[in-house]
């Protein structure tokens, strides 16, 4: 955060100061919305929540060291009062970008945003101070808070942008205009809200429409392997940089493959050279994620060899995304339970089978799957298709967890082939844990995946902590 006086803060957010002492405090610390995270000099933003109101914690926040409170009503302690605290955070974030002038890199897509953002962050921080979106903090509250973690020394600001409808990304880009914008893919995630892939493409393309012209340094990083993304080159004034496995992609992967334990390996080709990469991450989908990140890194001046070295060393910065743990008894748990959509589910299943093929003889593959949310009218067909795919890929066991969507997964598997005991449906995470504890044996590989609301990470975490608690996370 850039230090601000009461007067400066009041001007930026168009607020009214209240209860300011004769010696006015100065904001020198981070902006927080959780009073438990207050540090000396913090600005505490009092947001109303579903269960609690941040205004009720304002006095405690100041007692713990907050310099000021940003509030929508007087709170009895030093505060700047505004009509809308969220809008004030946005104004404050826009002010910081104007003053600090970091290179803003924004990315969006139907799948892989968070993993790709984490790779971009690990690449760019080798070239200078970098701030990036924590986890998937990519909405109208999370993004301003990310921006406000930057200061005058920040060289790169990496922002993940999510959308729940047309116009959402445009609003985020108006808040913090990017110079480099990357669009990863147009899939079926949230299709229940958007209605069609074409509407999703319309919304995601708002990012490239926001970029400055090529003469002004604007760069649109587009996935050459996704026709709907490639077509966005017609919607931008920026210079287009294609990445992917297509022959005309300027940043591309050649000889892409998975190692025996499921890690991506490929030859990275950039306009400035080539280098071999073997990643620490798991799953074939990380090839595309890595190429998008490499294209951004190329644009900020990194060499092919430096990019390849960092990609080889990069690990997961956000939890529960293809997080692999091998227990002391030889069972491998793959925790990919943060979120799920049809594209990511298919990729995870293929990775599971590849990892299983490298295990000792007798090891089995288990897919513990739950609901893929926000699919609208496509929900039945997509869940049925995933269940069928598990059979076609020869996954040894399918455990479907939950209600109607789990029933569709189970039905798809059973209708695809002669699966009987190989597919089972259970009611909840606890039932899944009990089932697996009774049947897992050394050498088995267990994939756990569902949309975030299902809470299946508890299955992975509890199974990983079994075998007398002796675990070795990779």
C-alpha positions in Angstrom: 0.0 0.0 0.0 1.2 3.5 -0.7 1.2 5.6 2.5 -1.7 8.0 2.7 -2.8 10.8 5.0 -6.4 11.2 6.1 -6.8 14.1 3.7 -5.3 12.1 0.7 -7.5 9.1 1.5 -10.6 11.3 1.8 -9.9 12.9 -1.6 -9.3 9.6 -3.4 -12.5 7.9 -2.1 -14.6 11.0 -1.9 -15.4 10.4 1.7 -16.0 12.3 4.9 -13.6 12.0 7.9 -15.1 11.2 11.3 -13.6 11.1 14.8 -10.1 12.1 13.6 -7.8 13.1 16.5 -5.7 16.3 16.5 -2.7 14.4 15.3 -4.2 12.6 12.4 -3.2 9.0 11.8 -1.5 7.9 8.5 -2.2 4.7 6.6 1.2 2.9 6.2 0.1 -0.7 6.4 -2.0 -3.1 4.3 -5.7 -2.8 3.5 -7.6 -5.6 5.2 -11.3 -6.7 5.5 -10.6 -9.2 8.3 -10.0 -7.5 11.6 -7.8 -10.5 12.7 -5.3 -9.5 10.0 -4.8 -6.0 11.1 -1.2 -4.7 11.3 0.2 -1.4 12.6 -0.9 1.3 10.2 -3.5 -0.8 8.4 -6.7 0.5 6.7 -9.6 -1.6 7.9 -12.4 -1.8 5.3 -15.7 -2.5 7.1 -17.7 -4.6 4.8 -21.2 -6.0 5.6 -21.3 -9.8 5.3 -24.0 -12.4 5.3 -23.4 -13.3 8.9 -21.3 -10.4 10.4 -20.9 -6.7 9.8 -17.4 -5.4 9.6 -18.5 -2.2 11.3 -19.0 -4.1 14.5 -15.2 -4.9 14.5 -14.0 -1.4 13.7 -13.1 -0.4 17.3 -11.2 -3.6 17.8 -9.3 -3.1 14.6 -8.2 0.3 15.7 -7.2 -1.0 19.1 -5.1 -3.6 17.4 -3.2 -1.0 15.3 -5.3 0.0 12.4 -4.7 3.6 11.5 -8.2 4.2 10.0 -11.4 2.5 9.1 -13.1 2.8 5.8 -16.8 2.6 6.6 -20.3 3.4 5.4 -21.3 5.0 8.7 -19.5 6.6 11.7 -18.0 3.9 14.0 -16.7 5.9 17.0 -13.1 5.6 16.0 -11.0 7.4 13.3 -12.7 6.7 10.0 -13.4 7.9 6.5 -17.1 7.4 5.7 -18.2 6.7 2.1 -21.5 5.7 0.5 -20.1 2.4 -0.8 -17.1 0.7 0.8 -16.5 -1.7 -2.2 -16.6 1.2 -4.6 -14.2 3.1 -2.4 -11.8 0.2 -2.4 -11.9 0.2 -6.2 -11.2 4.0 -6.3 -8.3 3.4 -4.0 -6.9 0.6 -6.1 -7.1 2.7 -9.3 -5.3 5.5 -7.5 -2.5 3.1 -6.5 -2.0 1.9 -10.1 -1.8 5.5 -11.3 0.8 6.4 -8.7 2.9 3.3 -8.6 2.7 2.5 -12.4 3.4 -1.2 -12.3 3.1 -3.3 -15.5 -0.4 -4.7 -15.1 -0.8 -8.3 -16.5 -4.4 -9.6 -16.5 -5.7 -13.0 -17.4 -9.0 -14.8 -17.8 -10.4 -18.0 -19.1 -12.9 -20.8 -18.4 -10.3 -23.1 -16.8 -6.8 -22.9 -15.5 -6.8 -19.2 -14.5 -5.4 -19.7 -11.0 -2.7 -22.2 -11.9 -1.6 -20.0 -14.8 -1.6 -16.9 -12.7 0.6 -18.7 -10.2 3.1 -19.6 -12.9 3.2 -16.1 -14.3 3.8 -14.8 -10.8 6.7 -17.2 -10.3 8.2 -16.2 -13.6 7.9 -12.4 -13.2 9.1 -12.2 -9.7 12.5 -13.3 -10.9 12.7 -10.0 -12.8 11.5 -7.7 -10.0 9.0 -7.1 -7.2 5.7 -8.8 -8.2 2.2 -8.8 -6.6 -0.4 -11.3 -7.7 -3.9 -12.4 -6.9 -3.9 -14.8 -3.9 -5.8 -18.0 -4.6 -8.7 -17.2 -6.9 -9.4 -13.7 -5.4 -10.7 -12.5 -8.7 -13.9 -10.5 -8.1 -14.9 -6.9 -7.4 -13.7 -7.2 -3.8 -10.7 -9.5 -4.2 -9.1 -7.7 -7.1 -8.9 -4.3 -5.4 -7.5 -5.9 -2.3 -4.8 -7.6 -4.5 -3.9 -4.3 -6.1 -3.7 -2.6 -2.7 -1.0 -5.0 -1.7 1.3 -3.3 -4.1 3.5 -0.2 -3.4 5.9 2.1 -5.1 8.5 -0.7 -5.6 6.1 -3.1 -7.3 7.2 -3.8 -10.9 4.6 -6.3 -12.0 0.9 -6.7 -10.9 -0.6 -10.0 -12.0 -4.4 -10.1 -11.8 -6.8 -13.0 -12.4 -10.1 -11.8 -13.6 -13.3 -13.8 -13.2 -16.7 -13.2 -14.8 -20.3 -14.2 -14.0 -21.7 -12.3 -16.9 -21.1 -10.0 -19.8 -19.6 -6.7 -18.6 -17.9 -8.0 -15.5 -14.4 -8.2 -17.0 -14.9 -4.8 -18.6 -15.6 -3.3 -15.2 -12.4 -4.9 -13.7 -10.2 -3.6 -16.6 -11.6 -0.1 -16.1 -10.5 -0.3 -12.5 -6.9 -1.4 -13.3 -6.2 -1.1 -17.0 -3.8 -3.9 -18.1 -1.0 -3.6 -20.6 -0.7 -7.3 -21.2 -3.9 -9.4 -21.3 -4.0 -13.2 -21.7 -7.1 -15.3 -22.6 -6.6 -19.0 -21.9 -9.7 -20.8 -23.2 -13.4 -20.7 -23.7 -15.0 -23.7 -22.1 -18.3 -24.7 -20.5 -17.6 -23.5 -16.9 -20.5 -21.3 -15.7 -22.4 -22.0 -18.9 -25.5 -22.2 -16.8 -25.1 -18.5 -16.1 -23.9 -17.4 -19.6 -26.1 -19.6 -21.7 -23.6 -20.5 -24.5 -19.9 -20.7 -25.2 -20.3 -17.8 -27.6 -21.6 -15.6 -24.8 -18.7 -16.8 -22.6 -16.3 -15.8 -25.5 -18.0 -12.4 -25.7 -17.4 -11.9 -21.9 -13.8 -13.1 -21.9 -12.9 -11.0 -24.9 -13.7 -7.9 -23.0 -10.1 -8.2 -21.7 -8.4 -7.9 -25.0 -10.8 -5.0 -26.0 -9.5 -3.1 -23.0 -5.8 -3.3 -23.9 -3.9 -0.3 -25.3 -2.9 -0.2 -28.9 0.3 -2.0 -30.2 2.0 1.4 -30.5 1.2 2.0 -26.8 2.7 -1.3 -25.8 -0.5 -3.4 -25.5 -0.1 -7.1 -26.0 -2.9 -9.7 -26.3 -1.7 -13.2 -25.4 -4.1 -15.6 -27.0 -4.4 -19.4 -27.1 -3.8 -20.5 -30.7 -5.3 -23.9 -30.0 -8.8 -22.6 -29.0 -10.7 -21.2 -32.1 -12.9 -18.9 -30.0 -9.8 -17.4 -28.3 -7.8 -17.1 -31.5 -10.7 -15.2 -33.0 -10.4 -12.5 -30.3 -7.4 -11.1 -32.2 -9.9 -9.3 -34.3 -11.3 -7.5 -31.2 -8.2 -5.8 -30.0 -5.9 -2.9 -30.9 -3.0 -4.6 -29.1 -0.3 -6.7 -30.8 -1.4 -10.3 -30.8 1.0 -13.0 -29.5 -0.2 -16.6 -30.0 0.8 -19.5 -27.8 0.0 -23.2 -27.9 0.9 -26.3 -29.8 -0.2 -24.9 -33.2 2.6 -24.5 -35.7 2.0 -20.8 -36.1 2.1 -20.1 -32.3 5.1 -17.9 -31.6 5.4 -19.4 -28.1 4.7 -23.1 -28.4 5.4 -26.6 -27.1 7.1 -29.2 -29.2 7.3 -32.9 -28.2 4.8 -32.4 -25.4 4.3 -35.5 -23.2 3.9 -36.7 -19.6 6.6 -38.3 -17.6 5.8 -41.7 -16.1 4.5 -40.1 -12.9 2.3 -37.6 -14.8 4.4 -34.4 -15.0 4.4 -32.4 -18.2 7.6 -32.2 -20.3 8.1 -30.4 -23.6 10.5 -28.2 -25.6 9.6 -24.6 -25.2 10.0 -22.5 -28.4 10.0 -18.7 -28.2 11.0 -16.0 -30.7 14.3 -15.7 -28.8 15.2 -19.4 -28.5 14.3 -22.9 -27.3 14.8 -24.8 -24.1 13.6 -28.1 -22.6 11.1 -28.1 -19.7 10.1 -30.8 -17.2 7.6 -29.4 -14.7 7.1 -30.2 -11.0 3.3 -29.9 -11.5 1.1 -32.8 -12.5 -1.3 -33.0 -15.4 -1.3 -32.5 -19.2 -3.3 -29.3 -18.9 -0.3 -27.6 -17.4 1.4 -27.6 -20.8 -1.1 -24.9 -22.0 -0.9 -23.1 -18.7 2.9 -23.0 -18.9 2.9 -21.7 -22.5 0.6 -18.8 -21.5 2.8 -17.9 -18.7 5.9 -18.3 -20.9 4.4 -15.9 -23.4 3.8 -13.2 -20.8 7.4 -13.7 -19.5 8.7 -13.4 -23.0 6.9 -10.1 -23.3 8.7 -8.7 -20.2 12.1 -9.7 -21.5 12.9 -13.1 -20.1 15.0 -15.5 -22.2 13.8 -18.9 -23.2 16.4 -20.6 -20.9 15.4 -18.4 -17.9 11.7 -19.2 -18.5 12.3 -22.9 -18.8 14.4 -23.0 -15.6 11.7 -21.2 -13.6 8.9 -23.3 -15.1 10.8 -26.4 -14.0 11.1 -25.1 -10.5 7.6 -23.7 -10.2 5.3 -25.3 -7.7 1.6 -24.8 -6.8 1.0 -21.5 -4.9 -2.7 -22.1 -4.5 -4.1 -25.1 -2.5 -6.0 -28.1 -3.7 -5.1 -27.9 -7.4 -3.5 -31.3 -8.5 -1.9 -31.4 -5.0 -0.1 -34.8 -4.9 0.7 -36.5 -1.6 2.2 -40.0 -1.3 1.5 -41.7 2.0 3.9 -43.8 3.9 2.0 -46.9 2.8 2.4 -46.1 -0.9 -1.1 -44.7 -1.5 -1.1 -41.5 -3.6 -3.7 -38.9 -3.0 -4.3 -36.3 -5.8 -6.3 -33.4 -4.2 -7.8 -31.4 -7.1 -10.9 -30.5 -5.1 -10.8 -26.7 -5.3 -13.0 -26.6 -8.4 -14.3 -28.5 -11.4 -15.8 -28.1 -14.8 -16.1 -30.6 -17.7 -12.8 -29.6 -19.3 -10.8 -29.8 -16.1 -12.5 -33.0 -15.0 -11.5 -34.7 -18.3 -7.9 -33.5 -17.9 -7.7 -34.7 -14.3 -9.1 -38.2 -15.2 -6.5 -38.6 -18.0 -3.7 -37.6 -15.6 -5.1 -40.1 -13.0 -4.8 -42.9 -15.5 -1.4 -41.9 -16.6 -0.2 -41.8 -13.0 -1.8 -45.1 -12.2 0.1 -46.8 -15.1 3.4 -45.9 -13.4 2.4 -47.4 -10.1 3.5 -50.9 -8.8 1.6 -53.9 -10.2 -1.7 -54.2 -8.4 -2.2 -50.5 -7.8 -5.6 -49.2 -8.8 -6.9 -45.8 -9.9 -9.8 -44.3 -7.9 -11.8 -41.3 -9.1 -13.7 -39.7 -6.2 -15.9 -37.1 -8.0 -18.7 -34.7 -7.1 -20.9 -32.1 -8.7 -19.7 -29.7 -11.4 -21.7 -26.6 -10.6 -23.3 -23.9 -12.8 -23.8 -26.0 -15.9 -27.5 -25.2 -16.3 -29.3 -27.3 -18.9 -26.1 -29.1 -19.7 -25.7 -30.5 -16.2 -27.1 -34.0 -16.9 -25.2 -34.5 -20.2 -21.9 -33.3 -18.8 -22.1 -35.4 -15.6 -23.2 -38.4 -17.6 -20.3 -37.9 -20.1 -17.7 -37.7 -17.3 -19.0 -41.0 -15.8 -18.7 -42.6 -19.2 -15.2 -41.2 -19.7 -14.1 -42.8 -16.5 -15.0 -46.2 -18.0 -13.5 -45.5 -21.4 -10.2 -44.5 -19.7 -10.2 -47.7 -17.6 -10.3 -46.0 -14.3 -10.6 -48.9 -11.8 -13.1 -47.4 -9.3 -15.5 -44.5 -9.5 -16.9 -43.0 -6.3 -19.6 -40.4 -6.9 -20.3 -38.2 -3.9 -23.5 -36.2 -3.4 -27.0 -35.9 -4.7 -28.5 -35.8 -8.2 -25.3 -34.9 -10.0 -23.5 -37.8 -8.4 -26.3 -40.1 -9.5 -25.8 -38.9 -13.1 -22.0 -39.6 -12.8 -22.7 -43.1 -11.5 -25.4 -43.8 -14.1 -23.2 -42.7 -16.9 -20.5 -45.1 -15.8 -22.9 -48.0 -15.4 -24.6 -47.3 -18.7 -21.2 -47.1 -20.6 -20.1 -50.6 -19.8 -20.4 -53.6 -17.5 -19.5 -51.6 -14.4 -21.1 -52.9 -11.3 -19.0 -52.7 -8.1 -16.6 -50.6 -10.0 -18.9 -47.6 -9.6 -20.6 -46.6 -6.4 -22.5 -43.5 -5.2 -22.2 -42.3 -1.6 -24.1 -39.5 0.2 -21.3 -37.3 1.4 -17.6 -36.8 2.1 -17.7 -38.8 5.4 -19.2 -41.8 3.6 -16.5 -41.5 0.9 -13.8 -41.5 3.5 -15.2 -44.5 5.3 -15.5 -46.4 2.0 -12.0 -45.7 0.9 -10.4 -46.4 4.2 -11.8 -49.9 4.1 -10.6 -50.6 0.5 -7.4 -48.7 -0.3 -4.2 -50.7 -0.6 -0.6 -49.8 -1.3 0.0 -48.6 -4.9 -3.5 -47.1 -5.3 -3.9 -43.6 -6.8 -6.9 -41.5 -5.7 -8.1 -38.4 -7.5 -10.5 -36.2 -5.6 -12.3 -33.5 -7.6 -15.5 -31.5 -7.6 -16.8 -27.9 -7.6 -15.7 -25.9 -4.5 -19.1 -25.9 -2.9 -19.1 -29.7 -2.5 -16.2 -29.6 0.0 -14.5 -32.8 -1.2 -11.1 -31.5 -0.2 -12.0 -33.0 3.2 -11.9 -36.5 1.6 -8.4 -35.8 0.3 -7.1 -34.2 3.4 -8.3 -36.9 5.7 -7.0 -39.7 3.5 -3.7 -38.0 3.1 -3.3 -37.8 6.9 -4.0 -41.6 7.3 -1.3 -44.3 7.6 -0.3 -43.1 11.1 -0.1 -39.5 9.8 3.1 -40.2 7.9 2.8 -38.2 4.7 5.3 -36.9 2.2 3.8 -34.2 0.0 5.3 -33.8 -3.5 
